[in-house]
Amino acid sequence: MADLTSGDLEDVLVALLANASAELFDGSPPAVATSVSRESLTFGTGPRHGPVGVRRESRTESMAIDPQHLEGPYRLQTSPAPGRRVVRVLIGEAVAFTLRDEEVSWSPDDPAEFTLAPRPLRSFAGASSVRVDFGVDAVATALLGTGQAVVSLKGPPALVERAGDLALAVLTLEADQLLTHVTTSRDEGDYTTTRRLTELAVVDIETASTSDTAAVASMTLEIAATLDVRRALREGEGTPIIRIATPGAAGTSAVAVEPQVDA
């Protein structure tokens, strides 16, 4: 099976069906057209599923290597939070080696920019990208939703009948592939919404002829999804606590609290 690319439900399902039967689902246009319509989610009305506030999250970004300028500079799309960052050199999808902290120089003026100063014996032969694992601070929470989606298959009646049986098998037997790859992320200004499919089941299928030469098979899916919503920090948010002290307490230590015990 060819590697799948992550995307929305329609994109990933169409790719799976084309892998299963090029005769039915591949081509421009395909013999049987596939679409996902009337997708809906309902969110709970109870207490919020998670706290809304500043929190630390893990992030990974990859940047292509320019063989003529191995040292960079490189720049992350998101400014990292204070803390350790792990920088690795990749050959394709495989990790070639992990750079030591002293082999990476982060800009004092731009926390998202860095250059490489690899040891003399480091070999970049075949290296394709640099990957950075780092933490970010964001205002974020997660929403859990359940609902339905309708998959429609359109084409000649005989082919739609075949396509319906195949789609039912793919949706049932390749559900794990769908749950892994159905994920989308959209940025609008300071806000980001990331959606991931977490459950999927076929609950209904109906086939109807629209003419002597055309038919439609409609498959209803019960779905569940997680939506992570976040926004960038505003000025003053997420400022780290560097000292805790009792008012008027002397000293320069990070903690200067004078306990008081009532008699």
Summary of the structure (lengths in Angstrom):
residues: 263
radius of gyration: 26.0
end to end distance: 75.2
largest distance: 93.9
contacts: 679
relative contact order: 0.18
helix: 17%
strand: 45%
